[in-house]
Amino acid sequence: KQEVTQIPAALSVPEGENLVLNCSFTDSAIYNLQWFRQDPGKGLTSLLLIQSSQREQTSGRLNASLDKSSGRSTLYIAASQPGDSATYLCAVNSQGGSTLTFGKGTMLLVSP
Amino acid sequence: DAGVTQSPTHLIKTRGQQVTLRCSPKSGHDTVSWYQQALGQGPQFIFQYYEEEERQRGNFPDRFSGHQFPNYSSELNVNALLLGDSALYLCASSFYPSGYTGELFFGEGSRLTVL
């Protein structure tokens, strides 16, 4: 059974800092991994999708890496801003279709 | 381009009642899946619909059922509501031919409170 763990559970940083969020998964046989952002009480916004054959994906100030063999992914946020404050969720697709297994998320607070 | 839309946004029910939640997928998408997110937890997969049939199902009891219509929209039905069914219910859509490698897009969710 696939299990996804995200560390840290919460993170507070001052504006402008670069930061790294970690995600680990127990079964390396995955199709892809997706990072999401969730604002309080809201739905999920897709940030980056990394296919199993890829090593990293970039979108603006965000960079996600994938090391499938070690069961790890990182989300790097450059020059953090208060608007980045949200919960970041990592999800892996290891059964195909629409079956994602999620971590519990990292709650990020960026202070002005 | 409309994204995934869900209704209602909030609703309150009492134990034992039944509820129906609705979802319209993103334009061009033909696959809908439903997730349950309890407070402080990551979403959990309930089931996926494609071509009006349930294709995959997570570890949820038969009280949870669904339907997909010819226009690809979907409903989630929960019978005999329990207090533990209180959660944010999220709908996600994707395009099935890329289903195994495709990106999922989520709606804003329906917040269900069971009293």
Interface residues (C-beta under 8 A of the other chain):
Chain A: V4 Y31 N32 Q34 F36 G41 K42 G43 L44 T45 S46 L49 Q51 L89 A91 N93 Q95 G96 G97 S98 T99 L100 T101 F102 G103 K104 G105
Chain B: V4 Q6 T31 S33 Y35 G40 Q41 G42 P43 Q44 F45 Q48 Y50 R55 Q56 G58 L88 L90 A92 S94 G99 Y100 T101 E103 L104 F105 F106 G107 E108 G109 R111
